[in-house]
Amino acid sequence: MEERQSYQLIDGKAVAAQIKMELAAEVAEIKKSGGKIPHLAAILVGHDGGSETYVAGKVKNCEEIGFKSTLIRYEKDVTEEELLHKVDALNNDADVDGFIVQLPLPAHISEQKVIEAIDYRKDVDGFHPVNVGRMSLGLPCFKSATPAGILELLKRYGIATKGKHCVILGRSNIVGKPMAMLMMQKSYPGDCTVTVCHSRSENLKSMCRSADIIIAALGVPEFLKADMVREGAVIIDVGTTRLPSSVTKSGYKLTGDVNFNEVAPKCSYITPVPGGVGPMTIISLMRNTLLAGKKAIFQ
């Protein structure tokens, strides 16, 4: 007899579709009342496959929700000066409510310099030090899109977080650090005891085994194995590594940081890759754009 799967799949695709409908309804109301339609601009440098896919997804979502969107392209030999000049122009364009510079950037351009040049009131990616600082203090801000999307998944599935031990694998500025800040806030989802593990952590397996919630954001395919997970844990897989595949049309498949087939039977909840955190990242950016358009965070 086949063993019953006891875990519940956290369907990021379905939740993102639901939020998209909610955002579209709000934009329709803004249009009806003659208000300003939110406008998102995106700067894309070069032709990185992953970045192309992400930006195309963002533009498509803008159209479906009813936002105005502008895509600005540069070749990878664009100078830092020229890029910063464009950032300044977008900062001063009253019609643009929010904009993003798609990362990674070519090696000759300082990502940090570009991030800091963006007006924090238009920083819908939530990477500017002002937004990061305000987030860590629990003040209104644009939250980094991936962590914000994960919070929304936890909330919509009613997953208990108060007093739980949350282990975060990875300490990046984009996911690991902001995720830790948000999971320890006095709010729901939050109120967790948080441990951040990384490549230098010792006793990593035993720390993972003591976790009620594991958020894996290392970028190491299938790193989290069954022997690192306790029964009934909640697993959020942020990993999206492109691995070559002979069975997909594109020639690659997206692989998470969790060995899904091994780990899933031990979980209470788990996100798939693809279709888990990914769609939530884009929809969180859309939500930030709506907030920027409404001047809901910063006047």
FENRATA-V714883 format. One record per pair of residues at least 6 apart in sequence whose ideal C-beta (glycine too) atoms are under 7 Angstrom apart, sorted by the first residue. I is the first residue (numbers start at 0). J is the second residue. Records with the same first field share a line. If there is no record, write none. Layout:
I: J ; J
This chain:
4: 264
6: 263 ; 264 ; 266 ; 267 ; 268 ; 269
7: 267 ; 268
8: 269 ; 271
9: 152 ; 156 ; 268 ; 269 ; 270 ; 275
10: 274
11: 152 ; 270 ; 274 ; 275 ; 276 ; 277 ; 278 ; 279
12: 274 ; 278
14: 151 ; 152 ; 155 ; 279
15: 278 ; 279 ; 282
18: 282 ; 286
19: 60 ; 63 ; 64 ; 282
22: 64 ; 285 ; 286 ; 289
23: 63 ; 64 ; 65
25: 289
26: 36 ; 64 ; 65 ; 66
27: 65
29: 36
30: 36 ; 65
35: 292
36: 65 ; 66 ; 67
37: 66 ; 96 ; 288 ; 289 ; 291 ; 292
38: 66 ; 67 ; 94 ; 95 ; 96
39: 61 ; 66 ; 68 ; 97 ; 98 ; 123 ; 288
40: 69 ; 71 ; 89 ; 95 ; 98
41: 54 ; 57 ; 70 ; 71 ; 98 ; 99 ; 101
42: 71 ; 85 ; 100 ; 101
43: 50 ; 54 ; 70 ; 72 ; 101
44: 73 ; 75 ; 77 ; 104 ; 105
45: 74 ; 75 ; 105
49: 241
50: 101
53: 101
54: 70 ; 101
56: 281
57: 281 ; 284
58: 68 ; 70
60: 281 ; 285
61: 68
64: 285
66: 288
71: 85
73: 82
75: 105
79: 107 ; 108 ; 109
82: 108 ; 113
83: 113 ; 116
86: 100 ; 113 ; 116 ; 117
87: 116
89: 95 ; 98
90: 117 ; 118 ; 121
95: 121
96: 121 ; 288 ; 291 ; 292
97: 121 ; 123 ; 287 ; 288 ; 291
98: 121
99: 123 ; 124
100: 113
102: 110
104: 110 ; 113
114: 126 ; 127
115: 127 ; 128
117: 127
119: 127 ; 129 ; 130
120: 297
121: 291
122: 130 ; 141
123: 141 ; 284 ; 287 ; 288 ; 291
124: 143 ; 144 ; 284
125: 140 ; 141 ; 142 ; 143 ; 144 ; 287
126: 143
130: 140 ; 141
131: 177
133: 139 ; 140
134: 140 ; 142 ; 177 ; 180
135: 180
137: 184
139: 296
140: 296
141: 287 ; 296
143: 173 ; 177
144: 280 ; 283 ; 284 ; 287
145: 173 ; 174 ; 237 ; 276 ; 280
146: 174 ; 177 ; 178 ; 181
147: 283
148: 276 ; 279 ; 280 ; 282 ; 283
149: 178 ; 214 ; 235 ; 276 ; 279
150: 181 ; 188
151: 279 ; 283
152: 279
153: 160 ; 188
154: 188
156: 268
158: 233 ; 268
160: 182 ; 187 ; 188 ; 189 ; 190 ; 191 ; 212
161: 187 ; 190
162: 190
163: 191 ; 211 ; 212
164: 191 ; 192 ; 194 ; 209 ; 210 ; 211
165: 182 ; 191 ; 193 ; 210 ; 211 ; 212 ; 214
166: 194 ; 196 ; 206 ; 207 ; 210 ; 213
167: 175 ; 178 ; 179 ; 193 ; 195 ; 196 ; 214 ; 216
168: 196 ; 213 ; 214 ; 215 ; 216 ; 217 ; 256
169: 175 ; 197 ; 216 ; 217
170: 176 ; 195 ; 197
171: 216
174: 216 ; 237
175: 195 ; 216
178: 214
179: 193 ; 195
181: 189
182: 189 ; 191 ; 193
183: 189 ; 191 ; 193
191: 212
194: 206
196: 203 ; 206
204: 227
207: 213 ; 227 ; 228
208: 227 ; 229
210: 232
211: 232 ; 233
212: 232 ; 233
213: 223 ; 228 ; 232 ; 234
214: 235 ; 237
215: 222 ; 223 ; 235 ; 236 ; 237 ; 238 ; 256 ; 257
216: 237 ; 238 ; 256
217: 238 ; 256
218: 238 ; 240 ; 256
219: 256
220: 238 ; 240 ; 242 ; 254 ; 256
221: 254 ; 257 ; 258
222: 256
223: 256 ; 257 ; 258 ; 262
224: 258 ; 261
225: 261 ; 262 ; 265
228: 234 ; 262 ; 265
230: 265
231: 267
232: 265 ; 266 ; 267
233: 266 ; 267 ; 268
234: 257 ; 262 ; 266 ; 269 ; 270
235: 270 ; 276
236: 255 ; 256 ; 257 ; 270 ; 272 ; 275 ; 276
237: 256 ; 276
238: 254 ; 255 ; 256 ; 272
239: 253 ; 272 ; 277
240: 254
241: 251 ; 253
242: 251 ; 252 ; 254
243: 250 ; 251
244: 250 ; 251 ; 252
253: 272 ; 273
254: 272
255: 272
259: 271
262: 269
263: 269
270: 276
290: 296
